[in-house]
Amino acid sequence: MRSIAGGILEPHHTATTCKRSPDSCVSAPDTGDDQIDGIRGQTAIPIELTEDKGILVRRYAASKGISVEDAFRQPLFERIEDEHDISVGEAAYKRYLEDPRTHPHAEILRMFGDGE
């Protein structure tokens, strides 16, 4: 394997990676921030791109001063967060439709305290 602009490019002849030219195979290891069943680790996620798109991604990352991994990771996690926020908002709106009572801000502070 060889590293280019923070990305790992895997040779095209390996059985478990893409079959195109090495410049079109980008695998982005995650940061290890995930925890599944109490085990922390890293996961490499190979992404198969055309050679032109691989070059485009590396140029984009270089122009922004970020790694290839971050060029994929940042928008992915932003989208996951956005979709989670939408899901939470839709659930709250559904609860509101079932019980449309609202409370003034002052009442909420009395109910839960104002931190003083």
Buried (B, 14 or more C-beta within 10 A) or exposed (E): EEEBBBBBBBEBEEEEBBEBEBBBBBBBEBEEEEEEEEEEEEEEEBBBBEEEBBEEBBEEBBEEEBBBBBBBBEEEEEEEEEEEEEEEEEEEEEEEEEEEEEEEEEEEEEEEEEEE
